[in-house]
Amino acid sequence: MNEISKQLKKLIQELPSSTKFSPSEALEAYKTGRDLRQAGKKVFDFYNQYDPMFSWWIPVTYKQTDSLLRVYTTALSKNTLQESKASSDPSLQGVPVGRAEILRKLDMEMIPYSPEELIAMATKELEWCDREMLKATAEMGLKNDWQAAMEKVKNTYVAPGKQPELIVKLYNEALDFIKSKDLITIPPLAEETWGMIMMTPERQLVNPFFTGGSEISISYPTSDMNYEDKMMSMRGNNPYFSRGTVQHELIPGHNLQYFMMSRYNTHRNYNTPFWMEGWALYWELLLYDMNFAKTPEERIGMLFWRKHRCARIIFSLNYQLGKWTPATCIDFLVNRVGHERANAEGEVRRSIAPWRDPLYQVGYLTGGLQVMALKKELVDSGKMTYKEFHDSFIKENSMPIEMIRAILTHQSLSKDFKTRWRFYDLKN
């Protein structure tokens, strides 16, 4: 550690005259330094006060080394060719990863499509949503004015204090529907043990809607928000918007996923959004196809989220490719999908954050369409029932969906297997 400290002091002195980094290189340098500091802290916390010789020699030198590493990596992150001027809001500034990195990550996820093809897929799905939205708008007596239909739906928000009650009601309606169709086995313990919390104002800056897992975290105004932010949060979390996603967060979505992940094939935990978010999103697609939405308002609520999933692919990939600015992404969500502006800002802020996987937002609809394609292959063909398919799928645990397909269709894979499953037809 003493030698490392000497090296760091020398590097800090030389930094003003060193080669400038691109923004992406600077970000990677910062993350590497952060990871080194985390590793050093774990070692220090493990041995300090337990190993006498470690505790005698190391603490002072460790603190010096850690401090110098922090100074150096912070300076590296600012040693760029140019400062980003994309947004005056520091929380809306990110670093696009570029096409080569997107292709590398798509290959790791076993997705045999280019980013441009995925944008085309999302655009095609978005156009389908537009047609469905216009049908529902006409049924509401608003002709083809889908923005007016969205306004009417947004203004159905419940009063402060009533949102948790609404979430329970929507959850029970979705669960009753799923049980009536005998779609999946739901362990009684899983149904009994989910929880609910209210989201802080700070978290709502990056999560404008509720999130889920072992509990559902509800995004709704707090008393210290200003009037405009309160109204945008209430309108953006209205009953019809929320109806399409409660089961995404709880059962059979994330809550059931976590329950099963701790019990089946626990050695598999690839931590892929295409499996995690794709499975939960698949249920939104399936329930819409099964006419879970009975009224045009309910369909518009579910279609809003479906358009949102399409938009996530379009804006996040265009941003990561360096084609769109954060402002362009926000405007796209407001004008094309119908977001409240504050909610759109939160969505973009979450998507471009350095800690976020650049493919995370792509994983929702892409993964959902993968599961839907596999459902058509196995269920629609009569090879499996819905319950057999869903029970088998969720017990395989988190990994690329093409690998789950290989298991369920009994494929024999070679060691040099390459992804080749074209699960979406871009032409028809």
C-alpha positions in Angstrom: 0.0 0.0 0.0 2.9 2.3 0.7 4.2 1.7 -2.8 0.8 2.3 -4.3 0.6 5.6 -2.4 3.9 6.7 -4.0 2.6 5.8 -7.4 -0.6 7.7 -6.9 1.2 10.8 -5.8 3.3 10.7 -8.9 0.3 10.1 -11.2 -1.6 13.0 -9.6 1.3 15.4 -10.3 1.5 14.2 -13.9 -2.2 14.3 -14.6 -2.4 18.0 -15.9 0.0 17.1 -18.8 -1.3 13.6 -19.5 -3.5 12.6 -22.4 -7.1 13.6 -22.3 -9.8 10.9 -22.2 -13.0 10.5 -24.1 -16.0 10.8 -21.8 -16.6 7.0 -22.0 -12.9 6.3 -21.1 -13.1 8.8 -18.2 -16.2 7.0 -16.9 -14.5 3.6 -17.1 -11.4 5.0 -15.3 -13.6 6.3 -12.5 -15.5 3.1 -12.2 -12.3 1.1 -12.0 -11.0 3.3 -9.2 -14.3 3.1 -7.4 -14.1 -0.8 -7.6 -10.6 -0.8 -6.3 -11.6 1.3 -3.3 -14.5 -1.0 -2.6 -12.2 -4.0 -2.8 -9.6 -2.4 -0.5 -12.3 -1.5 2.0 -13.6 -5.0 2.2 -10.1 -6.4 2.9 -9.5 -3.7 5.5 -12.8 -4.3 7.3 -12.2 -8.0 7.3 -8.7 -8.0 8.9 -8.6 -4.8 10.9 -8.9 -5.4 14.7 -8.8 -9.1 14.1 -5.3 -9.6 12.9 -2.8 -7.9 15.3 0.0 -7.4 12.8 -2.5 -6.1 10.1 -4.0 -3.7 12.7 -0.5 -2.5 13.7 0.9 -1.9 10.2 -2.0 -1.1 7.9 -4.6 1.4 9.1 -2.7 4.7 8.6 -1.3 3.6 5.3 -4.6 2.3 4.1 -6.4 5.6 4.8 -3.7 7.5 2.9 -3.9 5.1 -0.1 -7.7 5.2 -0.1 -7.7 9.0 0.0 -5.2 9.3 -2.8 -7.1 6.8 -4.9 -10.3 8.8 -4.5 -8.5 12.0 -5.5 -6.9 10.4 -8.5 -10.0 8.7 -9.9 -12.1 11.8 -9.4 -9.5 13.8 -11.3 -9.4 11.1 -14.0 -13.1 11.4 -14.5 -12.8 15.1 -15.2 -9.7 14.8 -17.5 -11.8 14.7 -20.6 -11.6 16.1 -24.1 -14.7 18.2 -23.6 -17.4 18.7 -21.0 -20.9 17.5 -21.7 -23.2 20.4 -22.5 -26.3 18.2 -23.2 -28.2 19.4 -20.2 -28.0 22.2 -17.6 -29.2 19.6 -15.1 -26.2 17.6 -13.8 -28.5 14.6 -13.0 -29.4 14.5 -16.7 -25.9 14.2 -18.0 -24.6 10.8 -19.0 -22.0 9.2 -21.2 -23.3 7.2 -24.3 -21.5 3.8 -24.5 -21.4 3.6 -28.3 -22.4 1.0 -30.8 -19.5 -1.4 -30.3 -20.3 -1.7 -26.6 -24.0 -2.2 -27.3 -23.2 -5.0 -29.8 -20.9 -6.7 -27.3 -23.6 -6.6 -24.6 -26.3 -7.9 -26.9 -24.0 -10.8 -27.8 -23.5 -11.6 -24.1 -27.3 -11.5 -23.7 -27.7 -13.8 -26.7 -29.8 -11.3 -28.7 -29.0 -11.8 -32.4 -30.2 -8.3 -33.4 -28.4 -5.1 -34.1 -29.4 -1.9 -32.1 -30.9 -0.6 -35.4 -33.0 -3.7 -35.7 -34.2 -3.4 -32.1 -35.2 0.2 -32.8 -37.1 -0.9 -35.8 -38.8 -3.7 -33.8 -39.9 -1.1 -31.1 -41.1 1.3 -33.7 -43.3 -1.4 -35.3 -44.7 -2.3 -31.9 -45.3 1.4 -31.1 -47.3 1.8 -34.3 -49.5 -1.2 -33.3 -50.1 0.5 -30.0 -51.1 3.7 -31.8 -53.8 1.8 -33.8 -55.1 0.1 -30.6 -55.1 3.5 -28.8 -57.1 5.1 -31.5 -59.7 2.3 -31.3 -60.1 2.9 -27.6 -60.2 6.6 -28.1 -63.1 6.3 -30.6 -65.0 4.1 -28.1 -64.7 6.9 -25.5 -66.4 9.2 -28.0 -63.3 11.3 -28.6 -62.8 10.4 -32.3 -59.1 10.2 -33.0 -57.9 12.6 -30.2 -55.8 10.2 -28.2 -54.2 13.0 -26.2 -57.7 14.0 -25.0 -58.3 10.4 -24.0 -55.0 10.3 -22.1 -56.0 13.5 -20.3 -59.3 12.0 -19.2 -57.6 8.9 -18.0 -54.9 10.8 -16.1 -57.5 12.9 -14.2 -58.9 9.7 -12.6 -56.2 9.9 -9.9 -57.2 9.0 -6.4 -57.0 11.4 -3.4 -53.9 11.5 -1.2 -53.8 8.6 1.2 -55.9 6.4 -1.1 -53.1 5.0 -3.4 -52.1 2.0 -1.2 -55.8 0.9 -1.1 -56.0 1.3 -4.9 -52.9 -0.9 -5.4 -54.4 -3.7 -3.2 -57.6 -3.5 -5.2 -55.8 -3.7 -8.6 -53.5 -6.5 -7.3 -56.5 -8.6 -6.3 -58.3 -8.0 -9.6 -55.3 -9.2 -11.6 -54.7 -12.2 -9.3 -58.3 -13.3 -9.5 -58.1 -13.1 -13.3 -54.9 -15.1 -13.5 -56.3 -17.8 -11.1 -59.6 -18.0 -13.0 -57.6 -18.9 -16.1 -55.3 -21.4 -14.2 -52.3 -19.7 -15.8 -49.6 -20.5 -13.2 -49.0 -22.2 -9.8 -48.9 -19.6 -7.1 -47.4 -20.9 -3.8 -49.6 -19.7 -0.8 -46.5 -18.5 1.0 -45.6 -16.2 -2.0 -49.1 -14.8 -2.0 -48.9 -14.2 1.7 -45.6 -12.5 2.1 -45.3 -9.5 -0.2 -45.1 -6.0 1.3 -45.7 -2.4 0.5 -43.7 0.8 1.1 -44.1 4.5 0.0 -41.3 5.9 -2.1 -39.3 8.9 -0.9 -39.3 12.2 -3.0 -35.6 11.5 -3.7 -36.3 8.1 -5.3 -39.2 9.5 -7.3 -36.6 11.7 -9.2 -35.4 8.5 -10.9 -38.5 6.2 -10.3 -41.6 8.3 -11.2 -43.7 5.1 -11.1 -43.9 2.3 -8.6 -41.3 -0.4 -8.5 -41.4 -4.0 -7.2 -39.6 -7.0 -5.9 -40.1 -8.6 -2.5 -42.3 -5.5 -1.9 -44.0 -2.9 -4.0 -42.7 0.6 -3.7 -45.4 3.2 -4.4 -44.6 6.5 -6.1 -47.1 9.1 -5.0 -46.7 12.7 -3.8 -45.4 13.7 -0.4 -46.5 16.8 1.4 -43.2 18.6 0.9 -43.4 18.5 -3.0 -44.5 21.6 -4.8 -47.9 21.7 -6.4 -46.9 21.0 -10.0 -44.8 17.9 -8.9 -47.7 16.6 -6.8 -50.1 16.9 -9.7 -47.8 15.2 -12.2 -47.1 12.4 -9.8 -50.8 11.8 -9.1 -51.8 12.1 -12.7 -48.9 9.8 -13.8 -50.0 7.1 -11.3 -53.7 7.1 -12.0 -55.7 3.8 -11.6 -55.8 3.0 -15.3 -52.0 3.4 -15.7 -51.4 1.4 -12.5 -53.8 -1.4 -13.5 -51.4 -2.7 -16.2 -48.4 -3.0 -13.9 -49.3 -4.1 -10.4 -49.0 -7.8 -11.4 -45.7 -6.8 -13.1 -44.2 -5.8 -9.8 -45.9 -8.5 -7.6 -47.4 -11.8 -8.7 -46.7 -13.3 -11.1 -44.0 -10.7 -11.8 -41.0 -9.7 -9.8 -42.3 -10.8 -6.4 -42.9 -14.4 -7.6 -39.6 -14.3 -9.5 -37.6 -13.5 -6.4 -39.5 -16.2 -4.5 -38.7 -18.8 -7.1 -35.1 -17.7 -7.7 -34.3 -18.5 -4.0 -35.8 -22.0 -4.4 -35.1 -23.4 -7.9 -31.8 -23.6 -9.8 -30.2 -21.2 -7.4 -26.8 -21.7 -9.1 -28.2 -19.8 -12.0 -28.3 -16.1 -11.5 -27.2 -14.4 -14.7 -28.7 -11.1 -13.5 -30.1 -10.3 -17.0 -32.9 -7.7 -17.5 -34.2 -9.7 -20.5 -35.3 -12.5 -18.1 -36.1 -10.4 -15.0 -38.0 -7.5 -16.8 -39.0 -9.6 -19.8 -41.0 -12.1 -17.8 -42.8 -9.4 -15.9 -43.5 -7.5 -19.1 -44.7 -10.7 -20.8 -47.6 -10.8 -18.4 -48.7 -7.3 -19.4 -48.7 -8.5 -23.1 -50.5 -11.8 -22.2 -53.2 -10.2 -20.1 -54.0 -7.6 -22.8 -54.4 -10.4 -25.3 -56.7 -12.2 -22.9 -58.9 -9.1 -22.5 -58.0 -8.3 -18.9 -58.8 -4.7 -19.9 -62.6 -4.5 -20.3 -63.2 -0.8 -20.9 -61.6 1.6 -23.3 -60.1 3.5 -20.4 -58.5 0.3 -19.0 -57.1 -0.5 -22.5 -55.6 3.0 -22.8 -54.0 2.5 -19.4 -52.4 -0.7 -20.4 -51.5 0.7 -23.9 -49.8 3.7 -22.3 -47.4 1.3 -20.6 -46.9 -0.8 -23.7 -46.0 2.4 -25.6 -43.7 3.3 -22.8 -41.9 0.0 -23.2 -41.5 0.6 -26.9 -40.2 4.1 -26.3 -37.7 2.8 -23.8 -35.9 0.9 -26.5 -36.1 3.7 -29.0 -34.9 6.5 -26.8 -32.3 4.6 -24.7 -30.6 3.0 -27.8 -30.6 6.3 -29.7 -29.0 7.9 -26.6 -26.4 5.2 -26.1 -25.6 5.4 -29.9 -24.9 9.1 -29.4 -27.7 10.2 -31.7 -30.1 11.8 -29.1 -29.6 14.2 -26.2 -31.4 13.8 -22.9 -33.7 16.7 -23.9 -34.6 14.8 -27.1 -35.4 11.7 -25.1 -37.6 13.7 -22.7 -39.5 15.4 -25.5 -40.1 12.0 -27.2 -41.7 10.5 -24.1 -43.9 13.6 -23.6 -45.0 14.0 -27.2 -45.0 10.4 -28.5 -46.1 8.5 -25.4 -48.1 11.0 -23.3 -45.9 11.3 -20.2 -46.1 14.1 -17.7 -42.8 16.0 -18.2 -41.5 15.5 -14.6 -42.1 11.7 -15.0 -40.4 11.8 -18.4 -37.4 13.5 -16.8 -37.2 10.9 -14.1 -37.4 8.1 -16.7 -34.5 9.5 -18.7 -32.5 10.3 -15.6 -32.8 6.7 -14.5 -32.0 5.4 -18.0 -28.7 7.3 -18.6 -27.3 7.1 -15.1 -23.7 5.7 -15.1 -24.8 2.9 -12.7 -27.5 1.7 -15.0 -26.9 -1.1 -17.5 -27.2 0.6 -21.0 -29.4 -2.4 -22.1 -31.6 -2.4 -19.1 -34.5 -0.5 -20.6 -34.2 -2.5 -23.8 -34.7 -5.7 -21.7 -38.3 -5.1 -20.9 -40.1 -5.3 -24.2 -37.4 -7.3 -26.0 -37.4 -10.0 -23.2 -41.2 -9.9 -23.1 -41.4 -10.6 -26.9 -38.9 -13.4 -26.4 -41.1 -15.1 -23.8 -44.2 -14.4 -26.0 -42.5 -16.1 -29.0 -41.6 -19.1 -26.8 -45.2 -19.2 -25.6 -46.4 -19.4 -29.2 -43.9 -22.1 -29.9 -44.9 -24.3 -26.9 -48.4 -23.3 -25.8 -50.1 -22.2 -29.0 -48.8 -25.4 -30.7 -50.4 -27.5 -28.0 -47.1 -29.0 -26.7 -47.7 -27.5 -23.2 -50.5 -25.9 -21.2 -50.2 -22.3 -20.0 -49.6 -23.6 -16.4 -46.9 -26.1 -17.6 -45.1 -23.5 -19.6 -45.2 -20.8 -16.9 -44.2 -23.1 -14.1 -41.4 -24.5 -16.1 -40.1 -21.2 -17.3 -39.9 -19.4 -13.9 -38.2 -22.3 -12.2 -35.2 -22.2 -14.6 -34.0 -19.0 -12.9 -32.3 -16.0 -14.4 -30.4 -16.5 -17.6 -30.6 -15.6 -21.3 -34.1 -16.6 -22.6 -32.6 -18.5 -25.6 -31.0 -20.9 -23.0 -34.4 -21.4 -21.4 -35.8 -22.1 -24.8 -33.0 -24.7 -25.4 -33.9 -26.4 -22.1 -37.7 -26.5 -22.7 -37.3 -27.6 -26.3 -34.6 -30.2 -25.4 -31.9 -28.9 -27.6 -28.4 -30.4 -27.6 -25.9 -27.5 -27.6 -22.3 -27.5 -28.6 -19.5 -25.8 -26.7 -19.2 -23.2 -29.5 -22.9 -22.4 -29.6 -23.8 -19.0 -30.9 -27.0 -17.1 -30.5 -29.3 -17.5 -33.6 -32.9 -17.4 -32.4 -34.7 -14.7 -34.4 -37.8 -14.5 -32.2 -39.3 -11.4 -33.9 -40.3 -11.0 -37.5 -39.3 -7.5 -38.6 -40.9 -7.8 -42.1 -44.5 -8.8 -41.4 
